[in-house]
């Protein structure tokens, strides 16, 4: 398993659109870098994304729905 992933791989894992993943990268929601500047695209650190995604899913399960 590769420790770095592309925006497309992250989108496939989370179900978000690639554009949304890029916005999350810009906001620093998980560890990501652009190794070749604007030309190379984002490379996302898989453990950071997986932790962020697990925390996000856990938080959504803890919300209480009122009917």
Wavefront OBJ file of the C-alpha trace (Angstrom):
o trace
v 0.000 0.000 0.000
v 1.354 3.376 -1.011
v 1.599 5.985 1.758
v 0.797 8.834 -0.661
v -2.421 8.986 -2.638
v -3.826 11.174 -5.369
v -6.909 13.357 -5.151
v -8.792 10.824 -7.279
v -7.885 7.960 -4.929
v -8.961 10.019 -1.908
v -12.235 10.877 -3.637
v -12.901 7.221 -4.340
v -12.174 6.280 -0.715
v -14.379 8.978 0.827
v -17.113 9.396 -1.774
v -16.412 13.122 -2.118
v -15.832 14.679 -5.532
v -12.187 15.328 -6.486
v -12.889 19.084 -6.470
v -14.059 18.842 -2.848
v -10.951 16.876 -1.863
v -8.804 19.637 -3.421
v -10.680 22.232 -1.354
v -10.050 20.181 1.796
v -6.335 20.055 0.861
v -6.297 23.840 0.461
v -7.892 24.230 3.906
v -5.377 21.860 5.519
v -7.967 19.390 6.804
v -5.417 16.562 6.426
v -1.751 16.371 5.474
v -1.210 16.981 1.770
v 1.475 18.561 -0.378
v 2.117 19.658 -3.931
v 5.578 18.208 -4.612
v 5.858 19.739 -8.083
v 4.114 23.002 -7.323
v 0.888 23.832 -9.104
v 1.765 21.537 -12.002
v 1.994 18.302 -10.041
v -1.286 18.162 -8.173
v -1.864 17.192 -4.583
v -0.349 14.141 -2.897
v -2.217 13.194 0.255
v -0.707 11.323 3.183
v -2.904 8.215 3.460
v -2.748 7.805 7.291
v -3.709 11.459 7.763
v -6.675 11.154 5.389
v -7.808 7.880 6.959
v -7.708 9.390 10.465
v -9.604 12.504 9.297
v -12.188 10.341 7.536
v -12.670 8.050 10.570
v -13.071 11.069 12.877
v -15.585 12.631 10.484
v -17.623 9.434 10.243
v -17.519 8.960 14.015
v -18.739 12.525 14.557
v -21.660 12.002 12.187
v -22.705 8.882 14.093
v -22.775 10.824 17.353
v -25.336 13.350 16.160
v -28.776 12.969 17.604
v -31.706 13.163 15.248
v -34.856 14.717 16.585
v -38.089 13.677 14.867
l 1 2 3 4 5 6 7 8 9 10 11 12 13 14 15 16 17 18 19 20 21 22 23 24 25 26 27 28 29 30 31 32 33 34 35 36 37 38 39 40 41 42 43 44 45 46 47 48 49 50 51 52 53 54 55 56 57 58 59 60 61 62 63 64 65 66 67
